[in-house]
Amino acid sequence: MIRSLRALSLLLGYPSAELQAHIGDIRQALRTERLTPGDAIDALEPLLSRLETGDLFDLQADYTDLFDRSRKLSLHLFEHVHGDSRDRGPAMVDLGQTYIDRGFIMTLSELPDYLPLYLEFLACQPFEEARDLLGEPAHVLAALQQRLAERDSPYAAVFGALLGLAEARPDAEALKALLERDPAVEADVDDEWQEAPVTFGRPDHEAGGPTGLIAKIRAGRRSAPART
């Protein structure tokens, strides 16, 4: 178990009394495992302190306002990769099957591409593989970090920590395209996301076309649709 990934997964989950009670354990896991850069851990302290001592109702309300009411801040990876295109369904099935193939049992009533769930899955993989898979959607993580920082949200530090742990530098063109993309004004998502169904971390795909998470993320590297 990669404790740092599990800790960061918990920080992105819905605030609860149980989470508040284990903030000290999360701090310790991040500092003792030493997989995350020290400055990235330091940057997490405002969020850790807030989660540890804040009013739970306020924490939950803030979380909902951030992640549940804005598609730009969605914690579902395929929202940023495929939007509402027809490819999203097969991608979800592929990812769910990847979990099954690796012996990972989903206990959350969430879609497979839910980031905290994906981090839980990576936490159970060999470190080098987990780090590579975490780095593949680096531009998505970087876009979320930037958007949260623009809102002065302490949650931005979680994405900084993920990028630091992955030792990944986001593709500049992919990041620019994603930041310019506005889900609210997409007129024809099927035209925008013309990409053959591909796998998410699996070696082959019955339908052909590019394989792996990198190929799937490639959809986010094309030009963003024009704003209205």
One Martini backbone bead per residue (centre of mass of N, CA, C, O) as a GRO file, in nm:
protein
  228
    1MET     BB    1   0.093   0.038   0.025
    2ILE     BB    2   0.041   0.374  -0.068
    3ARG     BB    3  -0.005   0.610   0.166
    4SER     BB    4  -0.002   0.880   0.013
    5LEU     BB    5  -0.233   0.818  -0.185
    6ARG     BB    6  -0.442   0.762   0.028
    7ALA     BB    7  -0.430   1.037   0.166
    8LEU     BB    8  -0.511   1.207  -0.087
    9SER     BB    9  -0.777   1.068  -0.130
   10LEU     BB   10  -0.909   1.155   0.139
   11LEU     BB   11  -0.887   1.468   0.089
   12LEU     BB   12  -1.098   1.435  -0.171
   13GLY     BB   13  -1.314   1.376   0.012
   14TYR     BB   14  -1.582   1.386   0.191
   15PRO     BB   15  -1.643   1.536   0.464
   16SER     BB   16  -1.575   1.400   0.794
   17ALA     BB   17  -1.539   1.287   1.108
   18GLU     BB   18  -1.330   1.073   1.030
   19LEU     BB   19  -1.136   1.256   0.885
   20GLN     BB   20  -1.077   1.449   1.118
   21ALA     BB   21  -0.959   1.215   1.308
   22HIS     BB   22  -0.714   1.152   1.063
   23ILE     BB   23  -0.516   1.387   1.002
   24GLY     BB   24  -0.266   1.297   1.160
   25ASP     BB   25  -0.219   1.041   0.986
   26ILE     BB   26  -0.179   1.189   0.719
   27ARG     BB   27   0.065   1.350   0.794
   28GLN     BB   28   0.246   1.110   0.868
   29ALA     BB   29   0.239   0.960   0.598
   30LEU     BB   30   0.365   1.186   0.423
   31ARG     BB   31   0.635   1.221   0.598
   32THR     BB   32   0.740   0.917   0.625
   33GLU     BB   33   0.743   0.823   0.319
   34ARG     BB   34   0.875   1.039   0.116
   35LEU     BB   35   0.719   1.094  -0.184
   36THR     BB   36   0.667   1.387  -0.113
   37PRO     BB   37   0.738   1.688  -0.132
   38GLY     BB   38   0.793   1.908   0.119
   39ASP     BB   39   0.652   2.163  -0.004
   40ALA     BB   40   0.383   2.013  -0.063
   41ILE     BB   41   0.320   1.946   0.231
   42ASP     BB   42   0.321   2.232   0.341
   43ALA     BB   43   0.082   2.329   0.150
   44LEU     BB   44  -0.135   2.141   0.309
   45GLU     BB   45  -0.183   2.267   0.593
   46PRO     BB   46  -0.437   2.445   0.559
   47LEU     BB   47  -0.621   2.203   0.498
   48LEU     BB   48  -0.564   2.029   0.744
   49SER     BB   49  -0.651   2.237   0.956
   50ARG     BB   50  -0.936   2.280   0.851
   51LEU     BB   51  -1.032   1.982   0.873
   52GLU     BB   52  -0.962   1.948   1.181
   53THR     BB   53  -1.125   2.238   1.295
   54GLY     BB   54  -1.368   2.262   1.137
   55ASP     BB   55  -1.678   2.293   1.042
   56LEU     BB   56  -1.847   2.042   0.897
   57PHE     BB   57  -2.069   2.190   0.746
   58ASP     BB   58  -1.880   2.391   0.602
   59LEU     BB   59  -1.701   2.184   0.461
   60GLN     BB   60  -1.928   2.052   0.295
   61ALA     BB   61  -2.027   2.304   0.148
   62ASP     BB   62  -1.759   2.376   0.008
   63TYR     BB   63  -1.725   2.112  -0.144
   64THR     BB   64  -1.985   2.126  -0.310
   65ASP     BB   65  -1.925   2.397  -0.451
   66LEU     BB   66  -1.676   2.291  -0.598
   67PHE     BB   67  -1.730   1.970  -0.707
   68ASP     BB   68  -2.066   1.961  -0.766
   69ARG     BB   69  -2.108   2.263  -0.941
   70SER     BB   70  -1.848   2.201  -1.135
   71ARG     BB   71  -1.707   2.084  -1.423
   72LYS     BB   72  -1.417   2.213  -1.391
   73LEU     BB   73  -1.404   2.047  -1.086
   74SER     BB   74  -1.415   1.769  -1.148
   75LEU     BB   75  -1.342   1.428  -1.014
   76HIS     BB   76  -1.384   1.330  -1.312
   77LEU     BB   77  -1.170   1.252  -1.554
   78PHE     BB   78  -1.365   1.217  -1.813
   79GLU     BB   79  -1.473   1.505  -1.816
   80HIS     BB   80  -1.181   1.615  -1.929
   81VAL     BB   81  -1.161   1.407  -2.183
   82HIS     BB   82  -1.487   1.346  -2.297
   83GLY     BB   83  -1.719   1.440  -2.158
   84ASP     BB   84  -2.031   1.360  -2.342
   85SER     BB   85  -1.935   1.141  -2.501
   86ARG     BB   86  -1.951   0.814  -2.626
   87ASP     BB   87  -1.666   0.728  -2.499
   88ARG     BB   88  -1.720   0.727  -2.191
   89GLY     BB   89  -1.850   0.453  -2.144
   90PRO     BB   90  -1.624   0.257  -2.242
   91ALA     BB   91  -1.410   0.378  -2.054
   92MET     BB   92  -1.550   0.293  -1.792
   93VAL     BB   93  -1.549  -0.009  -1.845
   94ASP     BB   94  -1.243  -0.044  -1.871
   95LEU     BB   95  -1.169   0.054  -1.589
   96GLY     BB   96  -1.336  -0.148  -1.430
   97GLN     BB   97  -1.182  -0.394  -1.549
   98THR     BB   98  -0.907  -0.321  -1.443
   99TYR     BB   99  -0.975  -0.355  -1.150
  100ILE     BB  100  -1.051  -0.652  -1.167
  101ASP     BB  101  -0.781  -0.758  -1.288
  102ARG     BB  102  -0.627  -0.639  -1.011
  103GLY     BB  103  -0.823  -0.693  -0.754
  104PHE     BB  104  -1.013  -0.437  -0.740
  105ILE     BB  105  -1.252  -0.328  -0.505
  106MET     BB  106  -1.537  -0.153  -0.516
  107THR     BB  107  -1.688   0.039  -0.235
  108LEU     BB  108  -1.785   0.268  -0.395
  109SER     BB  109  -2.061   0.470  -0.519
  110GLU     BB  110  -1.878   0.503  -0.797
  111LEU     BB  111  -1.713   0.595  -1.052
  112PRO     BB  112  -1.413   0.491  -1.181
  113ASP     BB  113  -1.312   0.811  -1.242
  114TYR     BB  114  -1.286   0.876  -0.956
  115LEU     BB  115  -1.018   1.004  -0.815
  116PRO     BB  116  -1.011   0.875  -0.529
  117LEU     BB  117  -1.041   0.589  -0.647
  118TYR     BB  118  -0.792   0.588  -0.830
  119LEU     BB  119  -0.593   0.630  -0.594
  120GLU     BB  120  -0.659   0.369  -0.451
  121PHE     BB  121  -0.563   0.190  -0.677
  122LEU     BB  122  -0.269   0.295  -0.694
  123ALA     BB  123  -0.197   0.221  -0.392
  124CYS     BB  124  -0.199  -0.105  -0.491
  125GLN     BB  125   0.049  -0.057  -0.658
  126PRO     BB  126   0.327  -0.037  -0.788
  127PHE     BB  127   0.505   0.242  -0.773
  128GLU     BB  128   0.602   0.289  -1.066
  129GLU     BB  129   0.324   0.246  -1.192
  130ALA     BB  130   0.167   0.454  -1.030
  131ARG     BB  131   0.332   0.701  -1.118
  132ASP     BB  132   0.276   0.678  -1.420
  133LEU     BB  133  -0.038   0.688  -1.406
  134LEU     BB  134  -0.050   0.963  -1.259
  135GLY     BB  135   0.108   1.128  -1.494
  136GLU     BB  136  -0.073   1.115  -1.748
  137PRO     BB  137  -0.296   1.336  -1.619
  138ALA     BB  138  -0.136   1.607  -1.556
  139HIS     BB  139  -0.314   1.830  -1.696
  140VAL     BB  140  -0.559   1.784  -1.517
  141LEU     BB  141  -0.428   1.842  -1.245
  142ALA     BB  142  -0.325   2.128  -1.323
  143ALA     BB  143  -0.601   2.253  -1.384
  144LEU     BB  144  -0.720   2.212  -1.103
  145GLN     BB  145  -0.509   2.368  -0.949
  146GLN     BB  146  -0.555   2.642  -1.089
  147ARG     BB  147  -0.860   2.676  -1.035
  148LEU     BB  148  -0.833   2.665  -0.724
  149ALA     BB  149  -0.633   2.897  -0.689
  150GLU     BB  150  -0.828   3.115  -0.810
  151ARG     BB  151  -1.022   3.042  -0.541
  152ASP     BB  152  -0.848   3.003  -0.283
  153SER     BB  153  -0.801   2.694  -0.251
  154PRO     BB  154  -0.657   2.442  -0.054
  155TYR     BB  155  -0.696   2.205  -0.268
  156ALA     BB  156  -0.461   2.269  -0.461
  157ALA     BB  157  -0.237   2.113  -0.296
  158VAL     BB  158  -0.314   1.825  -0.379
  159PHE     BB  159  -0.225   1.855  -0.681
  160GLY     BB  160   0.065   1.928  -0.620
  161ALA     BB  161   0.129   1.659  -0.476
  162LEU     BB  162   0.066   1.470  -0.714
  163LEU     BB  163   0.276   1.589  -0.909
  164GLY     BB  164   0.519   1.541  -0.722
  165LEU     BB  165   0.490   1.234  -0.695
  166ALA     BB  166   0.497   1.187  -1.016
  167GLU     BB  167   0.705   1.366  -1.160
  168ALA     BB  168   0.522   1.574  -1.333
  169ARG     BB  169   0.485   1.737  -1.654
  170PRO     BB  170   0.279   1.915  -1.816
  171ASP     BB  171   0.140   1.962  -2.107
  172ALA     BB  172   0.106   2.269  -2.238
  173GLU     BB  173  -0.106   2.226  -2.462
  174ALA     BB  174  -0.308   2.058  -2.298
  175LEU     BB  175  -0.355   2.266  -2.077
  176LYS     BB  176  -0.457   2.498  -2.251
  177ALA     BB  177  -0.701   2.349  -2.375
  178LEU     BB  178  -0.843   2.284  -2.105
  179LEU     BB  179  -0.869   2.579  -1.995
  180GLU     BB  180  -1.043   2.672  -2.255
  181ARG     BB  181  -1.248   2.479  -2.188
  182ASP     BB  182  -1.621   2.489  -2.204
  183PRO     BB  183  -1.881   2.295  -2.109
  184ALA     BB  184  -2.124   2.509  -2.134
  185VAL     BB  185  -2.054   2.555  -2.475
  186GLU     BB  186  -2.099   2.280  -2.590
  187ALA     BB  187  -2.257   2.175  -2.885
  188ASP     BB  188  -2.075   1.906  -3.003
  189VAL     BB  189  -1.934   1.642  -2.858
  190ASP     BB  190  -1.902   1.431  -3.090
  191ASP     BB  191  -1.722   1.616  -3.267
  192GLU     BB  192  -1.500   1.679  -3.056
  193TRP     BB  193  -1.482   1.345  -2.973
  194GLN     BB  194  -1.307   1.195  -3.217
  195GLU     BB  195  -1.261   0.881  -3.069
  196ALA     BB  196  -1.155   0.591  -3.017
  197PRO     BB  197  -1.187   0.346  -2.821
  198VAL     BB  198  -1.003   0.309  -2.515
  199THR     BB  199  -0.783   0.237  -2.280
  200PHE     BB  200  -0.721   0.210  -1.904
  201GLY     BB  201  -0.435   0.036  -1.853
  202ARG     BB  202  -0.466  -0.156  -2.092
  203PRO     BB  203  -0.317  -0.345  -2.349
  204ASP     BB  204  -0.605  -0.388  -2.488
  205HIS     BB  205  -0.846  -0.356  -2.772
  206GLU     BB  206  -1.107  -0.467  -2.954
  207ALA     BB  207  -1.153  -0.188  -3.138
  208GLY     BB  208  -0.901  -0.046  -3.139
  209GLY     BB  209  -0.653   0.161  -3.146
  210PRO     BB  210  -0.548   0.333  -2.905
  211THR     BB  211  -0.367   0.278  -2.602
  212GLY     BB  212  -0.425   0.383  -2.302
  213LEU     BB  213  -0.421   0.668  -2.116
  214ILE     BB  214  -0.269   0.845  -2.313
  215ALA     BB  215  -0.472   0.815  -2.546
  216LYS     BB  216  -0.714   0.927  -2.389
  217ILE     BB  217  -0.584   1.207  -2.323
  218ARG     BB  218  -0.548   1.312  -2.615
  219ALA     BB  219  -0.825   1.456  -2.635
  220GLY     BB  220  -0.711   1.707  -2.450
  221ARG     BB  221  -0.492   1.811  -2.697
  222ARG     BB  222  -0.691   1.969  -2.838
  223SER     BB  223  -0.864   2.205  -2.945
  224ALA     BB  224  -1.063   2.430  -2.826
  225PRO     BB  225  -1.357   2.550  -2.817
  226ALA     BB  226  -1.536   2.804  -2.880
  227ARG     BB  227  -1.648   3.078  -2.742
  228THR     BB  228  -1.949   3.276  -2.646
   0.00000   0.00000   0.00000
